[in-house]
């Protein structure tokens, strides 16, 4: 998608400066007992999936403003995802969403991804919208799906999730992510206990159809579209449900799905300790919003999340293998640019967490030395690991400066000439 010669030429102009910056950081880290090559190798092995729907312009409940060159279908989406991977070498997998990305020839879709150098991550079901054009969805999800009072609606939602598993198998996925909009807008509208019980019963049926080795990710969200109560509204509900559903059920943490000021990094630690941390949807938020670019608002929180992840990995927690994915909605930026920079910010937080002086931190925590413990984390967070990230990309044949190469390539202008302009004006995330 992006001419490799263009990437190589741009890197050649920046290689000497990068080497100087990298060597300077290497000397700094060496004085702290950190081997920069070990960190670089870990960053090179790190990956975060991109959402297929993220390469299209998103929106809010009020409006959507399409940009030029909007992808028309999943094959256009894969081409855009390949550009992100070509330039960052950090996003080798794509997460599909059904029925949005469903095609007749799923084997052909798999081959298209492979030809672009892409694999497929967890697939996502959609019972938070009605699908009137699909004969398999004759019933409405207006009042819920997997927790609906009508068993016929629940069965329809279960069958959709089972179909998503079958579609996922055809593209080599190994997990299903389930987020539902089920909840209520008025006190008394729903019976909290019965709704939760119906959800668990429905998800147990889905769990029973999982292939061997698959995981079932339960994604919680405190509000929206329901604003009084949500069936799976927080990590506690998610954990309770996962434990009741079955051993393959795990909790997925979306950074934008919490109440303001919630200690997400502590939630990560708790779920990891319970053996039910399934993965992440990385994004950011400021107020009650969701799906801003990862690291754009609170990069320290992102670092603290990875601090817990690196610590859990270091302690060798059994079964600890979380899945990482971006989940964002881009209304005022080029989605490719946002996803590239977000992937880099996630990798940055990971690299910063890797250089935390764990021995000193343990010592300060055990001695109750509050200031030195806090400063140990701050020292890692304030270290500019940009040369590590850039060197990792360069060694994998990606761009030292992905944004600059992307803009110089004219990719957006080129696809805008091929893809018809999308209509705007409506609300919604996609």
Secondary structure, 3 states (H helix, E strand, C coil): CCCHHHHHHHHHHHHHHHHHHHHHHHHHHHHCCCCHHHHHHHHHHCCCEEEHHHHCECCCCCCCCCCCCCCCCHHHHHHHHHHHHHHHCCCCEEECECCCCCCCCHHHHHHHHHHCCCEECCEECCCCCCCCCCCCCCCCCCCCCCCCCCHHHHHHHHHHHHHHHHHHHHCCCCEEEECCCCEECCCCCCCHHHHHHHHHHHHHHHHCCCCCCCEEEEECCCCCCCCCEECCCCHHHHHHHHHHHCCCEEEEEECCCCCCCCCHHHHHHHHHHCCCEEEEEECECCCCCCCECCCCCCHHHHHHHHHHHHHHHHCCCCCCCCEEEECCCECCCCHHHHHHHHHHHHHHHHHHHHCCCHHHHHHHHHCCCHHHHHHHHHHHHCCCCHHHHHHHHHHCCCCCCHHHHHHHHCHHHHHHHHCCCCCCCCCCCC
